[in-house]
Amino acid sequence: MKTLKQQTRLTGILYFVLVFIAPFILLYIPSQILVDGEVTQTVTNLIDNEVLFKIGILGETLIFIIEIFIVSLLYIILKRVDKNLTVIATLARFGMVLIMAVNVIIYLSILPIINGSDLFASFTADQLDSLIYLLLNIHKYVVYVWGVFFAVHLGVLGYIITKSEFIPHLIGRGIMIGGFGYMLDSIIGFLNLDITNIFITIIVGIVLGISIVAEISFGVWLIINKKTKEYN
């Protein structure tokens, strides 16, 4: 059986793999393709960036595979603290992973359309463009859905950390705040709310900033921690 130090180090390494690839895959690539309210421009961007789009598909697949390992390792590590709460945190993140997998399928369903599959021979060019735009928007909103599951996971994870004897409690508090931030961000995005209030914008930005710092700090601690005490 691996020691706590070995388990946390492996989890930390996987965390930082996500830190490096997730912004590019989940934020940059969609921003180069989807243009809100512009069907023709969106499809043009997709055709012009088809290779980038396919990289996004492979990247999202890699992300949810890594997530499976992370959530499994977190369960092994944190069940020492509170098994019941760890089960809740694990189920929430596994729910997120399943929804991520569905989103990859949505992306994959676009490929036959842009590749001119005979399945769509009866569709007009405008209908195909609208279908592509619809699928890309569904993908966008599904991200907000899995964001809710991630927010629940972070809230419970942060609380578990504050109860632990081997992880700094400040990290846990930061992650709990981050859970609130992701929940708020998902609700705003999912309801397509037009946030013009600068105060609300600043609050959301600060909360998500705290979450990023806390999550990176957690990843660093997972790699460099010196405590190897086992909890059963």
mmCIF file of the C-alpha atoms, coordinates in Angstrom:
data_MODEL
# 
_entry.id   MODEL 
# 
loop_
_atom_site.group_PDB 
_atom_site.id 
_atom_site.type_symbol 
_atom_site.label_atom_id 
_atom_site.label_alt_id 
_atom_site.label_comp_id 
_atom_site.label_asym_id 
_atom_site.label_entity_id 
_atom_site.label_seq_id 
_atom_site.pdbx_PDB_ins_code 
_atom_site.Cartn_x 
_atom_site.Cartn_y 
_atom_site.Cartn_z 
_atom_site.occupancy 
_atom_site.B_iso_or_equiv 
_atom_site.pdbx_formal_charge 
_atom_site.auth_seq_id 
_atom_site.auth_comp_id 
_atom_site.auth_asym_id 
_atom_site.auth_atom_id 
_atom_site.pdbx_PDB_model_num 
ATOM 1   C CA . MET A 1 1   ? 0.000   0.000  0.000   1.00 0.00 ? 1   MET A CA 1 
ATOM 2   C CA . LYS A 1 2   ? 1.334   3.414  -0.989  1.00 0.00 ? 2   LYS A CA 1 
ATOM 3   C CA . THR A 1 3   ? 2.131   5.864  1.769   1.00 0.00 ? 3   THR A CA 1 
ATOM 4   C CA . LEU A 1 4   ? 0.175   9.090  2.128   1.00 0.00 ? 4   LEU A CA 1 
ATOM 5   C CA . LYS A 1 5   ? 3.167   10.967 0.715   1.00 0.00 ? 5   LYS A CA 1 
ATOM 6   C CA . GLN A 1 6   ? 3.248   8.826  -2.439  1.00 0.00 ? 6   GLN A CA 1 
ATOM 7   C CA . GLN A 1 7   ? -0.502  9.181  -2.943  1.00 0.00 ? 7   GLN A CA 1 
ATOM 8   C CA . THR A 1 8   ? -0.498  12.946 -2.515  1.00 0.00 ? 8   THR A CA 1 
ATOM 9   C CA . ARG A 1 9   ? 2.539   13.425 -4.753  1.00 0.00 ? 9   ARG A CA 1 
ATOM 10  C CA . LEU A 1 10  ? 0.928   11.525 -7.624  1.00 0.00 ? 10  LEU A CA 1 
ATOM 11  C CA . THR A 1 11  ? -2.297  13.495 -7.176  1.00 0.00 ? 11  THR A CA 1 
ATOM 12  C CA . GLY A 1 12  ? -0.338  16.755 -7.162  1.00 0.00 ? 12  GLY A CA 1 
ATOM 13  C CA . ILE A 1 13  ? 1.436   15.897 -10.397 1.00 0.00 ? 13  ILE A CA 1 
ATOM 14  C CA . LEU A 1 14  ? -1.898  15.159 -12.081 1.00 0.00 ? 14  LEU A CA 1 
ATOM 15  C CA . TYR A 1 15  ? -3.291  18.424 -10.680 1.00 0.00 ? 15  TYR A CA 1 
ATOM 16  C CA . PHE A 1 16  ? -0.539  20.389 -12.376 1.00 0.00 ? 16  PHE A CA 1 
ATOM 17  C CA . VAL A 1 17  ? -1.030  18.572 -15.666 1.00 0.00 ? 17  VAL A CA 1 
ATOM 18  C CA . LEU A 1 18  ? -4.609  19.898 -15.544 1.00 0.00 ? 18  LEU A CA 1 
ATOM 19  C CA . VAL A 1 19  ? -3.431  23.376 -14.560 1.00 0.00 ? 19  VAL A CA 1 
ATOM 20  C CA . PHE A 1 20  ? -1.269  23.535 -17.694 1.00 0.00 ? 20  PHE A CA 1 
ATOM 21  C CA . ILE A 1 21  ? -3.666  22.047 -20.268 1.00 0.00 ? 21  ILE A CA 1 
ATOM 22  C CA . ALA A 1 22  ? -7.165  22.952 -19.033 1.00 0.00 ? 22  ALA A CA 1 
ATOM 23  C CA . PRO A 1 23  ? -7.087  26.723 -19.773 1.00 0.00 ? 23  PRO A CA 1 
ATOM 24  C CA . PHE A 1 24  ? -5.962  26.075 -23.349 1.00 0.00 ? 24  PHE A CA 1 
ATOM 25  C CA . ILE A 1 25  ? -8.485  23.287 -23.962 1.00 0.00 ? 25  ILE A CA 1 
ATOM 26  C CA . LEU A 1 26  ? -11.507 24.626 -22.087 1.00 0.00 ? 26  LEU A CA 1 
ATOM 27  C CA . LEU A 1 27  ? -11.101 28.382 -22.583 1.00 0.00 ? 27  LEU A CA 1 
ATOM 28  C CA . TYR A 1 28  ? -8.807  29.273 -25.482 1.00 0.00 ? 28  TYR A CA 1 
ATOM 29  C CA . ILE A 1 29  ? -10.018 26.805 -28.114 1.00 0.00 ? 29  ILE A CA 1 
ATOM 30  C CA . PRO A 1 30  ? -13.754 27.584 -27.706 1.00 0.00 ? 30  PRO A CA 1 
ATOM 31  C CA . SER A 1 31  ? -12.958 31.312 -27.776 1.00 0.00 ? 31  SER A CA 1 
ATOM 32  C CA . GLN A 1 32  ? -11.372 30.867 -31.222 1.00 0.00 ? 32  GLN A CA 1 
ATOM 33  C CA . ILE A 1 33  ? -14.470 29.203 -32.662 1.00 0.00 ? 33  ILE A CA 1 
ATOM 34  C CA . LEU A 1 34  ? -17.768 30.183 -31.056 1.00 0.00 ? 34  LEU A CA 1 
ATOM 35  C CA . VAL A 1 35  ? -19.030 33.726 -31.617 1.00 0.00 ? 35  VAL A CA 1 
ATOM 36  C CA . ASP A 1 36  ? -22.246 34.516 -29.768 1.00 0.00 ? 36  ASP A CA 1 
ATOM 37  C CA . GLY A 1 37  ? -25.089 35.362 -32.129 1.00 0.00 ? 37  GLY A CA 1 
ATOM 38  C CA . GLU A 1 38  ? -22.973 34.832 -35.260 1.00 0.00 ? 38  GLU A CA 1 
ATOM 39  C CA . VAL A 1 39  ? -23.775 31.540 -36.957 1.00 0.00 ? 39  VAL A CA 1 
ATOM 40  C CA . THR A 1 40  ? -21.830 32.146 -40.171 1.00 0.00 ? 40  THR A CA 1 
ATOM 41  C CA . GLN A 1 41  ? -18.743 33.501 -38.413 1.00 0.00 ? 41  GLN A CA 1 
ATOM 42  C CA . THR A 1 42  ? -18.778 30.597 -35.953 1.00 0.00 ? 42  THR A CA 1 
ATOM 43  C CA . VAL A 1 43  ? -18.874 28.003 -38.743 1.00 0.00 ? 43  VAL A CA 1 
ATOM 44  C CA . THR A 1 44  ? -16.155 29.855 -40.653 1.00 0.00 ? 44  THR A CA 1 
ATOM 45  C CA . ASN A 1 45  ? -13.983 29.858 -37.526 1.00 0.00 ? 45  ASN A CA 1 
ATOM 46  C CA . LEU A 1 46  ? -14.604 26.133 -37.075 1.00 0.00 ? 46  LEU A CA 1 
ATOM 47  C CA . ILE A 1 47  ? -13.578 25.313 -40.641 1.00 0.00 ? 47  ILE A CA 1 
ATOM 48  C CA . ASP A 1 48  ? -10.504 27.534 -40.401 1.00 0.00 ? 48  ASP A CA 1 
ATOM 49  C CA . ASN A 1 49  ? -9.520  25.980 -37.072 1.00 0.00 ? 49  ASN A CA 1 
ATOM 50  C CA . GLU A 1 50  ? -10.532 22.370 -37.694 1.00 0.00 ? 50  GLU A CA 1 
ATOM 51  C CA . VAL A 1 51  ? -7.185  21.016 -36.462 1.00 0.00 ? 51  VAL A CA 1 
ATOM 52  C CA . LEU A 1 52  ? -7.441  23.137 -33.315 1.00 0.00 ? 52  LEU A CA 1 
ATOM 53  C CA . PHE A 1 53  ? -10.996 21.863 -32.812 1.00 0.00 ? 53  PHE A CA 1 
ATOM 54  C CA . LYS A 1 54  ? -9.807  18.244 -33.037 1.00 0.00 ? 54  LYS A CA 1 
ATOM 55  C CA . ILE A 1 55  ? -7.025  19.007 -30.577 1.00 0.00 ? 55  ILE A CA 1 
ATOM 56  C CA . GLY A 1 56  ? -9.772  20.283 -28.275 1.00 0.00 ? 56  GLY A CA 1 
ATOM 57  C CA . ILE A 1 57  ? -11.607 16.974 -28.555 1.00 0.00 ? 57  ILE A CA 1 
ATOM 58  C CA . LEU A 1 58  ? -8.473  15.012 -27.685 1.00 0.00 ? 58  LEU A CA 1 
ATOM 59  C CA . GLY A 1 59  ? -7.690  17.463 -24.904 1.00 0.00 ? 59  GLY A CA 1 
ATOM 60  C CA . GLU A 1 60  ? -11.113 17.200 -23.292 1.00 0.00 ? 60  GLU A CA 1 
ATOM 61  C CA . THR A 1 61  ? -10.852 13.409 -23.481 1.00 0.00 ? 61  THR A CA 1 
ATOM 62  C CA . LEU A 1 62  ? -7.473  13.559 -21.735 1.00 0.00 ? 62  LEU A CA 1 
ATOM 63  C CA . ILE A 1 63  ? -8.874  15.917 -19.087 1.00 0.00 ? 63  ILE A CA 1 
ATOM 64  C CA . PHE A 1 64  ? -11.717 13.657 -18.031 1.00 0.00 ? 64  PHE A CA 1 
ATOM 65  C CA . ILE A 1 65  ? -9.394  10.630 -17.966 1.00 0.00 ? 65  ILE A CA 1 
ATOM 66  C CA . ILE A 1 66  ? -7.007  12.524 -15.670 1.00 0.00 ? 66  ILE A CA 1 
ATOM 67  C CA . GLU A 1 67  ? -10.004 13.596 -13.578 1.00 0.00 ? 67  GLU A CA 1 
ATOM 68  C CA . ILE A 1 68  ? -10.921 9.944  -13.003 1.00 0.00 ? 68  ILE A CA 1 
ATOM 69  C CA . PHE A 1 69  ? -7.470  9.296  -11.543 1.00 0.00 ? 69  PHE A CA 1 
ATOM 70  C CA . ILE A 1 70  ? -7.548  12.484 -9.453  1.00 0.00 ? 70  ILE A CA 1 
ATOM 71  C CA . VAL A 1 71  ? -10.957 11.848 -7.922  1.00 0.00 ? 71  VAL A CA 1 
ATOM 72  C CA . SER A 1 72  ? -10.031 8.230  -7.155  1.00 0.00 ? 72  SER A CA 1 
ATOM 73  C CA . LEU A 1 73  ? -6.787  9.284  -5.470  1.00 0.00 ? 73  LEU A CA 1 
ATOM 74  C CA . LEU A 1 74  ? -8.508  12.061 -3.505  1.00 0.00 ? 74  LEU A CA 1 
ATOM 75  C CA . TYR A 1 75  ? -10.948 9.497  -2.167  1.00 0.00 ? 75  TYR A CA 1 
ATOM 76  C CA . ILE A 1 76  ? -8.095  7.222  -1.069  1.00 0.00 ? 76  ILE A CA 1 
ATOM 77  C CA . ILE A 1 77  ? -6.310  10.151 0.610   1.00 0.00 ? 77  ILE A CA 1 
ATOM 78  C CA . LEU A 1 78  ? -9.234  11.910 2.270   1.00 0.00 ? 78  LEU A CA 1 
ATOM 79  C CA . LYS A 1 79  ? -11.304 8.956  3.476   1.00 0.00 ? 79  LYS A CA 1 
ATOM 80  C CA . ARG A 1 80  ? -8.858  8.984  6.398   1.00 0.00 ? 80  ARG A CA 1 
ATOM 81  C CA . VAL A 1 81  ? -10.457 12.265 7.479   1.00 0.00 ? 81  VAL A CA 1 
ATOM 82  C CA . ASP A 1 82  ? -14.184 11.702 6.935   1.00 0.00 ? 82  ASP A CA 1 
ATOM 83  C CA . LYS A 1 83  ? -15.321 8.788  4.788   1.00 0.00 ? 83  LYS A CA 1 
ATOM 84  C CA . ASN A 1 84  ? -18.947 9.915  4.408   1.00 0.00 ? 84  ASN A CA 1 
ATOM 85  C CA . LEU A 1 85  ? -18.083 13.429 3.255   1.00 0.00 ? 85  LEU A CA 1 
ATOM 86  C CA . THR A 1 86  ? -15.372 12.053 0.982   1.00 0.00 ? 86  THR A CA 1 
ATOM 87  C CA . VAL A 1 87  ? -17.965 9.836  -0.712  1.00 0.00 ? 87  VAL A CA 1 
ATOM 88  C CA . ILE A 1 88  ? -20.108 12.929 -1.358  1.00 0.00 ? 88  ILE A CA 1 
ATOM 89  C CA . ALA A 1 89  ? -17.151 14.864 -2.773  1.00 0.00 ? 89  ALA A CA 1 
ATOM 90  C CA . THR A 1 90  ? -16.188 11.870 -4.918  1.00 0.00 ? 90  THR A CA 1 
ATOM 91  C CA . LEU A 1 91  ? -19.689 11.385 -6.334  1.00 0.00 ? 91  LEU A CA 1 
ATOM 92  C CA . ALA A 1 92  ? -19.950 15.092 -7.164  1.00 0.00 ? 92  ALA A CA 1 
ATOM 93  C CA . ARG A 1 93  ? -16.673 15.052 -9.088  1.00 0.00 ? 93  ARG A CA 1 
ATOM 94  C CA . PHE A 1 94  ? -17.493 11.767 -10.808 1.00 0.00 ? 94  PHE A CA 1 
ATOM 95  C CA . GLY A 1 95  ? -20.776 13.375 -11.861 1.00 0.00 ? 95  GLY A CA 1 
ATOM 96  C CA . MET A 1 96  ? -18.732 16.195 -13.358 1.00 0.00 ? 96  MET A CA 1 
ATOM 97  C CA . VAL A 1 97  ? -16.544 13.698 -15.201 1.00 0.00 ? 97  VAL A CA 1 
ATOM 98  C CA . LEU A 1 98  ? -19.566 11.921 -16.703 1.00 0.00 ? 98  LEU A CA 1 
ATOM 99  C CA . ILE A 1 99  ? -20.967 15.221 -17.959 1.00 0.00 ? 99  ILE A CA 1 
ATOM 100 C CA . MET A 1 100 ? -17.550 16.061 -19.420 1.00 0.00 ? 100 MET A CA 1 
ATOM 101 C CA . ALA A 1 101 ? -17.676 12.778 -21.328 1.00 0.00 ? 101 ALA A CA 1 
ATOM 102 C CA . VAL A 1 102 ? -21.094 13.730 -22.743 1.00 0.00 ? 102 VAL A CA 1 
ATOM 103 C CA . ASN A 1 103 ? -19.607 17.044 -23.875 1.00 0.00 ? 103 ASN A CA 1 
ATOM 104 C CA . VAL A 1 104 ? -16.887 15.232 -25.799 1.00 0.00 ? 104 VAL A CA 1 
ATOM 105 C CA . ILE A 1 105 ? -19.613 13.258 -27.581 1.00 0.00 ? 105 ILE A CA 1 
ATOM 106 C CA . ILE A 1 106 ? -21.312 16.535 -28.514 1.00 0.00 ? 106 ILE A CA 1 
ATOM 107 C CA . TYR A 1 107 ? -18.050 17.758 -30.048 1.00 0.00 ? 107 TYR A CA 1 
ATOM 108 C CA . LEU A 1 108 ? -17.580 14.449 -31.882 1.00 0.00 ? 108 LEU A CA 1 
ATOM 109 C CA . SER A 1 109 ? -21.063 14.738 -33.384 1.00 0.00 ? 109 SER A CA 1 
ATOM 110 C CA . ILE A 1 110 ? -19.916 17.875 -35.221 1.00 0.00 ? 110 ILE A CA 1 
ATOM 111 C CA . LEU A 1 111 ? -17.145 16.083 -37.130 1.00 0.00 ? 111 LEU A CA 1 
ATOM 112 C CA . PRO A 1 112 ? -19.429 14.139 -39.544 1.00 0.00 ? 112 PRO A CA 1 
ATOM 113 C CA . ILE A 1 113 ? -21.171 17.416 -40.400 1.00 0.00 ? 113 ILE A CA 1 
ATOM 114 C CA . ILE A 1 114 ? -18.023 19.335 -41.329 1.00 0.00 ? 114 ILE A CA 1 
ATOM 115 C CA . ASN A 1 115 ? -16.626 16.260 -43.098 1.00 0.00 ? 115 ASN A CA 1 
ATOM 116 C CA . GLY A 1 116 ? -19.657 16.114 -45.423 1.00 0.00 ? 116 GLY A CA 1 
ATOM 117 C CA . SER A 1 117 ? -21.186 12.839 -44.261 1.00 0.00 ? 117 SER A CA 1 
ATOM 118 C CA . ASP A 1 118 ? -23.980 11.448 -46.452 1.00 0.00 ? 118 ASP A CA 1 
ATOM 119 C CA . LEU A 1 119 ? -26.176 11.406 -43.340 1.00 0.00 ? 119 LEU A CA 1 
ATOM 120 C CA . PHE A 1 120 ? -26.703 15.138 -43.825 1.00 0.00 ? 120 PHE A CA 1 
ATOM 121 C CA . ALA A 1 121 ? -27.149 15.132 -47.608 1.00 0.00 ? 121 ALA A CA 1 
ATOM 122 C CA . SER A 1 122 ? -30.761 16.328 -47.313 1.00 0.00 ? 122 SER A CA 1 
ATOM 123 C CA . PHE A 1 123 ? -29.789 19.360 -45.215 1.00 0.00 ? 123 PHE A CA 1 
ATOM 124 C CA . THR A 1 124 ? -29.234 22.778 -46.765 1.00 0.00 ? 124 THR A CA 1 
ATOM 125 C CA . ALA A 1 125 ? -26.028 24.683 -46.073 1.00 0.00 ? 125 ALA A CA 1 
ATOM 126 C CA . ASP A 1 126 ? -27.853 27.092 -43.761 1.00 0.00 ? 126 ASP A CA 1 
ATOM 127 C CA . GLN A 1 127 ? -29.421 24.199 -41.840 1.00 0.00 ? 127 GLN A CA 1 
ATOM 128 C CA . LEU A 1 128 ? -26.040 22.564 -41.366 1.00 0.00 ? 128 LEU A CA 1 
ATOM 129 C CA . ASP A 1 129 ? -24.546 25.837 -40.178 1.00 0.00 ? 129 ASP A CA 1 
ATOM 130 C CA . SER A 1 130 ? -27.393 26.269 -37.684 1.00 0.00 ? 130 SER A CA 1 
ATOM 131 C CA . LEU A 1 131 ? -26.970 22.696 -36.463 1.00 0.00 ? 131 LEU A CA 1 
ATOM 132 C CA . ILE A 1 132 ? -23.244 23.204 -35.886 1.00 0.00 ? 132 ILE A CA 1 
ATOM 133 C CA . TYR A 1 133 ? -23.922 26.459 -34.057 1.00 0.00 ? 133 TYR A CA 1 
ATOM 134 C CA . LEU A 1 134 ? -26.560 24.731 -31.910 1.00 0.00 ? 134 LEU A CA 1 
ATOM 135 C CA . LEU A 1 135 ? -24.209 21.882 -30.954 1.00 0.00 ? 135 LEU A CA 1 
ATOM 136 C CA . LEU A 1 136 ? -21.406 24.300 -30.048 1.00 0.00 ? 136 LEU A CA 1 
ATOM 137 C CA . ASN A 1 137 ? -23.802 26.259 -27.840 1.00 0.00 ? 137 ASN A CA 1 
ATOM 138 C CA . ILE A 1 138 ? -25.045 23.071 -26.183 1.00 0.00 ? 138 ILE A CA 1 
ATOM 139 C CA . HIS A 1 139 ? -21.414 22.233 -25.418 1.00 0.00 ? 139 HIS A CA 1 
ATOM 140 C CA . LYS A 1 140 ? -20.952 25.715 -23.925 1.00 0.00 ? 140 LYS A CA 1 
ATOM 141 C CA . TYR A 1 141 ? -23.950 25.369 -21.608 1.00 0.00 ? 141 TYR A CA 1 
ATOM 142 C CA . VAL A 1 142 ? -23.058 21.818 -20.580 1.00 0.00 ? 142 VAL A CA 1 
ATOM 143 C CA . VAL A 1 143 ? -19.791 23.279 -19.247 1.00 0.00 ? 143 VAL A CA 1 
ATOM 144 C CA . TYR A 1 144 ? -21.899 25.372 -16.864 1.00 0.00 ? 144 TYR A CA 1 
ATOM 145 C CA . VAL A 1 145 ? -23.764 22.233 -15.799 1.00 0.00 ? 145 VAL A CA 1 
ATOM 146 C CA . TRP A 1 146 ? -20.609 20.299 -14.898 1.00 0.00 ? 146 TRP A CA 1 
ATOM 147 C CA . GLY A 1 147 ? -19.392 23.477 -13.230 1.00 0.00 ? 147 GLY A CA 1 
ATOM 148 C CA . VAL A 1 148 ? -22.191 23.090 -10.680 1.00 0.00 ? 148 VAL A CA 1 
ATOM 149 C CA . PHE A 1 149 ? -21.018 19.567 -9.834  1.00 0.00 ? 149 PHE A CA 1 
ATOM 150 C CA . PHE A 1 150 ? -17.447 20.856 -9.560  1.00 0.00 ? 150 PHE A CA 1 
ATOM 151 C CA . ALA A 1 151 ? -18.620 23.631 -7.227  1.00 0.00 ? 151 ALA A CA 1 
ATOM 152 C CA . VAL A 1 152 ? -20.284 21.090 -4.930  1.00 0.00 ? 152 VAL A CA 1 
ATOM 153 C CA . HIS A 1 153 ? -17.127 18.988 -4.986  1.00 0.00 ? 153 HIS A CA 1 
ATOM 154 C CA . LEU A 1 154 ? -14.943 21.957 -4.066  1.00 0.00 ? 154 LEU A CA 1 
ATOM 155 C CA . GLY A 1 155 ? -17.236 23.013 -1.229  1.00 0.00 ? 155 GLY A CA 1 
ATOM 156 C CA . VAL A 1 156 ? -17.175 19.565 0.354   1.00 0.00 ? 156 VAL A CA 1 
ATOM 157 C CA . LEU A 1 157 ? -13.477 19.035 -0.419  1.00 0.00 ? 157 LEU A CA 1 
ATOM 158 C CA . GLY A 1 158 ? -12.577 22.315 1.243   1.00 0.00 ? 158 GLY A CA 1 
ATOM 159 C CA . TYR A 1 159 ? -14.549 21.405 4.353   1.00 0.00 ? 159 TYR A CA 1 
ATOM 160 C CA . ILE A 1 160 ? -12.866 17.997 4.545   1.00 0.00 ? 160 ILE A CA 1 
ATOM 161 C CA . ILE A 1 161 ? -9.466  19.682 4.319   1.00 0.00 ? 161 ILE A CA 1 
ATOM 162 C CA . THR A 1 162 ? -10.346 21.992 7.227   1.00 0.00 ? 162 THR A CA 1 
ATOM 163 C CA . LYS A 1 163 ? -11.046 18.865 9.281   1.00 0.00 ? 163 LYS A CA 1 
ATOM 164 C CA . SER A 1 164 ? -7.812  17.112 8.345   1.00 0.00 ? 164 SER A CA 1 
ATOM 165 C CA . GLU A 1 165 ? -4.669  16.929 10.458  1.00 0.00 ? 165 GLU A CA 1 
ATOM 166 C CA . PHE A 1 166 ? -2.219  16.821 7.566   1.00 0.00 ? 166 PHE A CA 1 
ATOM 167 C CA . ILE A 1 167 ? -3.364  19.526 5.105   1.00 0.00 ? 167 ILE A CA 1 
ATOM 168 C CA . PRO A 1 168 ? -3.189  23.277 5.876   1.00 0.00 ? 168 PRO A CA 1 
ATOM 169 C CA . HIS A 1 169 ? -6.669  24.473 6.808   1.00 0.00 ? 169 HIS A CA 1 
ATOM 170 C CA . LEU A 1 170 ? -6.204  27.780 4.960   1.00 0.00 ? 170 LEU A CA 1 
ATOM 171 C CA . ILE A 1 171 ? -6.124  25.840 1.688   1.00 0.00 ? 171 ILE A CA 1 
ATOM 172 C CA . GLY A 1 172 ? -9.423  24.231 2.598   1.00 0.00 ? 172 GLY A CA 1 
ATOM 173 C CA . ARG A 1 173 ? -11.073 27.575 3.317   1.00 0.00 ? 173 ARG A CA 1 
ATOM 174 C CA . GLY A 1 174 ? -9.843  28.947 -0.004  1.00 0.00 ? 174 GLY A CA 1 
ATOM 175 C CA . ILE A 1 175 ? -11.205 25.936 -1.860  1.00 0.00 ? 175 ILE A CA 1 
ATOM 176 C CA . MET A 1 176 ? -14.580 26.328 -0.139  1.00 0.00 ? 176 MET A CA 1 
ATOM 177 C CA . ILE A 1 177 ? -14.711 29.950 -1.298  1.00 0.00 ? 177 ILE A CA 1 
ATOM 178 C CA . GLY A 1 178 ? -13.790 28.704 -4.758  1.00 0.00 ? 178 GLY A CA 1 
ATOM 179 C CA . GLY A 1 179 ? -16.746 26.342 -4.721  1.00 0.00 ? 179 GLY A CA 1 
ATOM 180 C CA . PHE A 1 180 ? -19.037 29.314 -4.175  1.00 0.00 ? 180 PHE A CA 1 
ATOM 181 C CA . GLY A 1 181 ? -17.315 31.152 -7.019  1.00 0.00 ? 181 GLY A CA 1 
ATOM 182 C CA . TYR A 1 182 ? -17.733 28.308 -9.505  1.00 0.00 ? 182 TYR A CA 1 
ATOM 183 C CA . MET A 1 183 ? -21.382 27.911 -8.501  1.00 0.00 ? 183 MET A CA 1 
ATOM 184 C CA . LEU A 1 184 ? -22.020 31.616 -9.032  1.00 0.00 ? 184 LEU A CA 1 
ATOM 185 C CA . ASP A 1 185 ? -20.175 31.600 -12.352 1.00 0.00 ? 185 ASP A CA 1 
ATOM 186 C CA . SER A 1 186 ? -22.160 28.590 -13.574 1.00 0.00 ? 186 SER A CA 1 
ATOM 187 C CA . ILE A 1 187 ? -25.493 30.115 -12.570 1.00 0.00 ? 187 ILE A CA 1 
ATOM 188 C CA . ILE A 1 188 ? -24.661 33.398 -14.306 1.00 0.00 ? 188 ILE A CA 1 
ATOM 189 C CA . GLY A 1 189 ? -23.522 31.568 -17.443 1.00 0.00 ? 189 GLY A CA 1 
ATOM 190 C CA . PHE A 1 190 ? -26.314 29.011 -17.510 1.00 0.00 ? 190 PHE A CA 1 
ATOM 191 C CA . LEU A 1 191 ? -29.032 31.646 -17.101 1.00 0.00 ? 191 LEU A CA 1 
ATOM 192 C CA . ASN A 1 192 ? -27.225 33.815 -19.658 1.00 0.00 ? 192 ASN A CA 1 
ATOM 193 C CA . LEU A 1 193 ? -27.388 36.769 -17.285 1.00 0.00 ? 193 LEU A CA 1 
ATOM 194 C CA . ASP A 1 194 ? -26.019 40.053 -18.576 1.00 0.00 ? 194 ASP A CA 1 
ATOM 195 C CA . ILE A 1 195 ? -23.800 41.148 -15.699 1.00 0.00 ? 195 ILE A CA 1 
ATOM 196 C CA . THR A 1 196 ? -23.281 44.883 -16.071 1.00 0.00 ? 196 THR A CA 1 
ATOM 197 C CA . ASN A 1 197 ? -22.897 45.617 -12.375 1.00 0.00 ? 197 ASN A CA 1 
ATOM 198 C CA . ILE A 1 198 ? -19.174 46.226 -11.898 1.00 0.00 ? 198 ILE A CA 1 
ATOM 199 C CA . PHE A 1 199 ? -19.451 45.299 -8.217  1.00 0.00 ? 199 PHE A CA 1 
ATOM 200 C CA . ILE A 1 200 ? -20.796 41.832 -9.002  1.00 0.00 ? 200 ILE A CA 1 
ATOM 201 C CA . THR A 1 201 ? -18.180 41.364 -11.711 1.00 0.00 ? 201 THR A CA 1 
ATOM 202 C CA . ILE A 1 202 ? -15.408 42.251 -9.281  1.00 0.00 ? 202 ILE A CA 1 
ATOM 203 C CA . ILE A 1 203 ? -16.804 39.933 -6.586  1.00 0.00 ? 203 ILE A CA 1 
ATOM 204 C CA . VAL A 1 204 ? -16.998 36.979 -8.985  1.00 0.00 ? 204 VAL A CA 1 
ATOM 205 C CA . GLY A 1 205 ? -13.468 37.709 -10.214 1.00 0.00 ? 205 GLY A CA 1 
ATOM 206 C CA . ILE A 1 206 ? -12.063 37.894 -6.679  1.00 0.00 ? 206 ILE A CA 1 
ATOM 207 C CA . VAL A 1 207 ? -13.778 34.692 -5.571  1.00 0.00 ? 207 VAL A CA 1 
ATOM 208 C CA . LEU A 1 208 ? -12.579 32.769 -8.627  1.00 0.00 ? 208 LEU A CA 1 
ATOM 209 C CA . GLY A 1 209 ? -9.104  34.230 -8.120  1.00 0.00 ? 209 GLY A CA 1 
ATOM 210 C CA . ILE A 1 210 ? -9.060  32.932 -4.554  1.00 0.00 ? 210 ILE A CA 1 
ATOM 211 C CA . SER A 1 211 ? -10.154 29.546 -5.872  1.00 0.00 ? 211 SER A CA 1 
ATOM 212 C CA . ILE A 1 212 ? -7.316  29.412 -8.406  1.00 0.00 ? 212 ILE A CA 1 
ATOM 213 C CA . VAL A 1 213 ? -4.733  30.343 -5.775  1.00 0.00 ? 213 VAL A CA 1 
ATOM 214 C CA . ALA A 1 214 ? -6.143  27.780 -3.329  1.00 0.00 ? 214 ALA A CA 1 
ATOM 215 C CA . GLU A 1 215 ? -6.240  24.989 -5.914  1.00 0.00 ? 215 GLU A CA 1 
ATOM 216 C CA . ILE A 1 216 ? -2.677  25.690 -7.066  1.00 0.00 ? 216 ILE A CA 1 
ATOM 217 C CA . SER A 1 217 ? -1.572  25.830 -3.415  1.00 0.00 ? 217 SER A CA 1 
ATOM 218 C CA . PHE A 1 218 ? -3.273  22.479 -2.853  1.00 0.00 ? 218 PHE A CA 1 
ATOM 219 C CA . GLY A 1 219 ? -1.422  21.035 -5.828  1.00 0.00 ? 219 GLY A CA 1 
ATOM 220 C CA . VAL A 1 220 ? 1.890   22.366 -4.527  1.00 0.00 ? 220 VAL A CA 1 
ATOM 221 C CA . TRP A 1 221 ? 1.215   20.964 -1.057  1.00 0.00 ? 221 TRP A CA 1 
ATOM 222 C CA . LEU A 1 222 ? 0.276   17.584 -2.530  1.00 0.00 ? 222 LEU A CA 1 
ATOM 223 C CA . ILE A 1 223 ? 3.695   17.378 -4.191  1.00 0.00 ? 223 ILE A CA 1 
ATOM 224 C CA . ILE A 1 224 ? 6.005   18.793 -1.511  1.00 0.00 ? 224 ILE A CA 1 
ATOM 225 C CA . ASN A 1 225 ? 4.275   17.768 1.738   1.00 0.00 ? 225 ASN A CA 1 
ATOM 226 C CA . LYS A 1 226 ? 6.471   16.059 4.324   1.00 0.00 ? 226 LYS A CA 1 
ATOM 227 C CA . LYS A 1 227 ? 3.784   14.296 6.342   1.00 0.00 ? 227 LYS A CA 1 
ATOM 228 C CA . THR A 1 228 ? 3.352   10.618 5.694   1.00 0.00 ? 228 THR A CA 1 
ATOM 229 C CA . LYS A 1 229 ? 1.203   9.590  8.650   1.00 0.00 ? 229 LYS A CA 1 
ATOM 230 C CA . GLU A 1 230 ? -1.472  7.070  7.674   1.00 0.00 ? 230 GLU A CA 1 
ATOM 231 C CA . TYR A 1 231 ? -5.086  7.458  8.821   1.00 0.00 ? 231 TYR A CA 1 
ATOM 232 C CA . ASN A 1 232 ? -7.426  4.493  8.792   1.00 0.00 ? 232 ASN A CA 1 
# 
